[in-house]
Amino acid sequence: MLAIHAAMVRRHARAASRLLAAGGFALMLAGCYQTNQSESAYPTDYRERHPINLKEGDRRVEVFLGRNRGGLNPAQRADVLSFAQLWRREATSGIVIDVPQGGPTDHAAADSMREVYSILAASGVPRDAVYIRNYRPSSTTLASIKINYSKLTAEAGPCGQWPYNLGPGQDASYSENRPYYNLGCASQRNFAAMLDNPADLVQPRGEQPAYSGRRSVAIDKFRKGESPSGTYTGYDTGKISSIGK
């Protein structure tokens, strides 16, 4: 009887140990599941869901050519001049010009390139910063001189992605009352498009010296005890008519 009782106790002990091991394994799986579920939920802040990224883009202007006309028209001269001025301020590379060759617009392209060179030189673009490439124009499209350079750009998106259901569901975006995934994407994309200098998102610009002329005038008025903001001449000085006085 003692032997039978001891065997039963050992069997119960082994069963209990197996149950404990299974319970611990289940708890480990539950912890992994909870961790994965929390990591898969998207951030609440729209700036983390749709960050603005700095990339290298390009700016391009095209000078369309005709068969029987050489040189640039006034609108094309203005486009090339604006392009050259922007290159000095925002370019991260030299200027690459693709010139059509081997078609009926070769003479017009040569005349137009002389004006392009003169405008770039007058705008302060060095000659060694300009690289010329030739390409064969298509017979079905209008040939053009393509002028471009690389620049720093800011971009967010793409927008319009809906990875989570807006209606009732079992995901965290509904049960935790999170903002929907696409919220804020358009605002971030528009803000990135309006940036004058994308590098301002990373670091401030260098300070420029103060305007010494105006500063000297203000300090001189302060020394004399005068108001540096100017002289008050009356509330109605700017009126055109004296009717009502």
Phi and psi in degrees as a GROMACS rama.xvg file:
@    title "Ramachandran Plot"
@    xaxis  label "Phi"
@    yaxis  label "Psi"
@TYPE xy
-63.4921  -38.6873  LEU-2
-65.147  -41.1581  ALA-3
-64.8471  -41.7526  ILE-4
-64.1564  -41.4177  HIS-5
-63.8365  -39.4298  ALA-6
-64.9198  -40.0984  ALA-7
-64.4048  -40.0386  MET-8
-63.0077  -41.3258  VAL-9
-65.1621  -39.11  ARG-10
-63.965  -44.5508  ARG-11
-61.2677  -39.1234  HIS-12
-64.7214  -42.9618  ALA-13
-64.3924  -39.7914  ARG-14
-64.933  -41.0596  ALA-15
-64.0556  -41.1106  ALA-16
-64.9234  -38.3654  SER-17
-64.9457  -39.8743  ARG-18
-64.2992  -40.9275  LEU-19
-64.5848  -40.7332  LEU-20
-64.5926  -41.7756  ALA-21
-64.5925  -40.0366  ALA-22
-64.1597  -42.2903  GLY-23
-63.8483  -39.8097  GLY-24
-63.911  -38.9714  PHE-25
-64.9041  -38.6685  ALA-26
-65.0096  -37.9094  LEU-27
-63.5576  -43.0353  MET-28
-64.2957  -40.0199  LEU-29
-63.1169  -40.425  ALA-30
-64.1702  -41.3019  GLY-31
-62.7024  -40.5786  CYS-32
-64.0074  -43.0894  TYR-33
-64.7896  -39.8506  GLN-34
-64.6002  -46.0583  THR-35
-63.6999  -37.3273  ASN-36
-66.4598  -41.3024  GLN-37
-69.9472  -33.3455  SER-38
-73.6333  -27.8775  GLU-39
-77.8288  -19.1784  SER-40
-69.638  137.458  ALA-41
-76.9619  159.509  TYR-42
-65.2202  152.198  PRO-43
-77.868  -35.0689  THR-44
-74.1893  127.658  ASP-45
-66.4908  -24.369  TYR-46
-71.7842  -23.6955  ARG-47
-86.4062  -31.2115  GLU-48
-73.1301  -36.8946  ARG-49
-129.949  71.9211  HIS-50
-71.2118  153.013  PRO-51
-89.5131  120.016  ILE-52
-106.891  141.966  ASN-53
-92.3137  128.511  LEU-54
-134.589  169.983  LYS-55
-98.7797  114.26  GLU-56
-111.499  -160.741  GLY-57
-146.014  154.3  ASP-58
-115.889  135.658  ARG-59
-136.482  144.618  ARG-60
-134.317  140.396  VAL-61
-115.989  135.265  GLU-62
-108.552  104.855  VAL-63
-77.505  141.888  PHE-64
-114.874  149.72  LEU-65
-115.988  165.602  GLY-66
-73.0786  -37.7362  ARG-67
-110.248  20.5143  ASN-68
-136.6  132.719  ARG-69
-113.998  158.469  GLY-70
85.1863  -179.104  GLY-71
-108.48  145.421  LEU-72
-84.1541  170.849  ASN-73
-58.0296  -38.892  PRO-74
-65.4627  -39.3322  ALA-75
-69.0554  -36.2899  GLN-76
-62.3159  -41.177  ARG-77
-65.2622  -38.5852  ALA-78
-64.4251  -44.4587  ASP-79
-67.9131  -38.2762  VAL-80
-64.6734  -45.0228  LEU-81
-63.0029  -39.3473  SER-82
-60.5847  -44.2314  PHE-83
-65.831  -38.9682  ALA-84
-67.5657  -38.847  GLN-85
-68.1191  -32.9859  LEU-86
-60.4519  -40.3151  TRP-87
-66.6126  -24.617  ARG-88
-96.9877  -33.3152  ARG-89
-129.926  -2.92271  GLU-90
-73.2175  147.246  ALA-91
-116.366  13.5031  THR-92
-156.8  177.989  SER-93
-76.6829  179.813  GLY-94
-95.9213  128.328  ILE-95
-109.594  126.49  VAL-96
-118.403  120.593  ILE-97
-96.8288  116.874  ASP-98
-110.538  129.106  VAL-99
-69.5718  141.005  PRO-100
-145.94  140.25  GLN-101
94.0545  31.2021  GLY-102
-144.539  -172.458  GLY-103
-73.7533  -4.62335  PRO-104
-104.777  18.2496  THR-105
-63.9269  -42.8302  ASP-106
-66.713  -42.2407  HIS-107
-65.1339  -36.6418  ALA-108
-66.6888  -39.4507  ALA-109
-64.8815  -43.6492  ALA-110
-64.3606  -40.0449  ASP-111
-68.6274  -36.5635  SER-112
-66.885  -31.267  MET-113
-63.0847  -40.8585  ARG-114
-70.9121  -37.6186  GLU-115
-61.0944  -44.6085  VAL-116
-60.5679  -42.977  TYR-117
-66.1165  -39.1239  SER-118
-67.7115  -42.5107  ILE-119
-63.9895  -41.3138  LEU-120
-66.908  -39.6036  ALA-121
-67.1405  -24.3351  ALA-122
-88.5507  0.282415  SER-123
92.6215  14.1873  GLY-124
-85.4558  119.006  VAL-125
-67.3696  151.153  PRO-126
-65.1799  -34.0634  ARG-127
-75.6443  -4.50523  ASP-128
-91.4977  1.41613  ALA-129
-110.824  127.631  VAL-130
-119.712  128.91  TYR-131
-104.841  132.269  ILE-132
-127.699  143.767  ARG-133
-104.92  145.984  ASN-134
-142.43  156.887  TYR-135
-87.6065  115.768  ARG-136
-72.5713  152.943  PRO-137
-78.7192  147.665  SER-138
-79.1885  -11.2654  SER-139
-101.937  -9.06488  THR-140
-125.117  160.222  THR-141
-74.9489  129.024  LEU-142
-71.9174  152.104  ALA-143
-152.207  154.418  SER-144
-90.9921  119.979  ILE-145
-101.727  117.464  LYS-146
-113.493  127.152  ILE-147
-151.309  161.28  ASN-148
-150.611  162.677  TYR-149
-87.8403  148.46  SER-150
-150.038  164.173  LYS-151
-84.3031  129.262  LEU-152
-127.482  156.222  THR-153
-115.305  138.342  ALA-154
-148.713  141.815  GLU-155
-129.652  156.428  ALA-156
112.397  -163.903  GLY-157
-74.0862  151.194  PRO-158
-93.729  171.475  CYS-159
85.6423  16.4965  GLY-160
-96.3133  134.175  GLN-161
-128.788  73.679  TRP-162
-73.9737  -14.2304  PRO-163
-122.246  145.711  TYR-164
-74.0893  135.824  ASN-165
-78.0088  -20.8201  LEU-166
-85.207  -175.862  GLY-167
-59.9596  138.096  PRO-168
-164.88  -174.68  GLY-169
-98.926  -0.297791  GLN-170
-82.0457  165.59  ASP-171
-68.8183  -26.2585  ALA-172
-63.8199  -27.6748  SER-173
-92.5703  -45.9979  TYR-174
-70.4637  -28.6557  SER-175
-99.2181  7.01629  GLU-176
57.8443  45.4648  ASN-177
-81.0249  153.385  ARG-178
-66.1481  147.124  PRO-179
-66.9986  154.235  TYR-180
-60.2581  -39.5188  TYR-181
-79.5084  -7.40338  ASN-182
-63.9312  128.088  LEU-183
92.2914  -8.80888  GLY-184
-67.5239  -43.98  CYS-185
-64.6033  -39.1017  ALA-186
-64.029  -43.1357  SER-187
-63.8565  -40.2762  GLN-188
-68.4944  -40.21  ARG-189
-67.9271  -39.8739  ASN-190
-62.6438  -41.0763  PHE-191
-64.7316  -35.7242  ALA-192
-71.5164  -25.523  ALA-193
-89.0876  -3.85179  MET-194
-68.3197  130.255  LEU-195
-74.5378  -42.8932  ASP-196
-132.462  106.487  ASN-197
-58.7052  -22.872  PRO-198
-66.8597  -15.7071  ALA-199
-64.6431  -20.7049  ASP-200
-70.9549  -20.6885  LEU-201
-101.926  -42.0051  VAL-202
-151.375  151.707  GLN-203
-74.6033  161.978  PRO-204
-78.6743  158.145  ARG-205
-68.7137  144.623  GLY-206
-73.8483  143.608  GLU-207
-102.361  154.243  GLN-208
-63.9993  149.398  PRO-209
-67.0559  157.164  ALA-210
-74.5731  102.948  TYR-211
-65.9245  -31.3494  SER-212
-63.3423  -51.252  GLY-213
-67.7917  -35.0027  ARG-214
-64.7066  -37.6192  ARG-215
-65.8539  -38.9298  SER-216
-64.7259  -44.4461  VAL-217
-65.188  -41.4354  ALA-218
-66.3502  -37.9606  ILE-219
-65.4647  -40.3005  ASP-220
-65.7021  -38.2282  LYS-221
-65.4647  -36.9837  PHE-222
-66.8759  -34.5008  ARG-223
-83.1802  -4.28648  LYS-224
83.9281  14.6486  GLY-225
-93.9275  162.731  GLU-226
-76.7274  126.15  SER-227
-72.4132  -9.38895  PRO-228
-83.8177  -7.47134  SER-229
117.414  179.966  GLY-230
-100.045  132.262  THR-231
-81.5403  123.248  TYR-232
-110.346  2.97494  THR-233
118.086  153.136  GLY-234
-75.7646  -23.2341  TYR-235
-110.233  22.5717  ASP-236
-67.2434  -34.2941  THR-237
-83.86  4.60094  GLY-238
-71.1718  142.923  LYS-239
-82.3999  -39.6792  ILE-240
-113.926  151.787  SER-241
-101.082  13.5085  SER-242
-67.2505  134.994  ILE-243
101.698  -5.23454  GLY-244
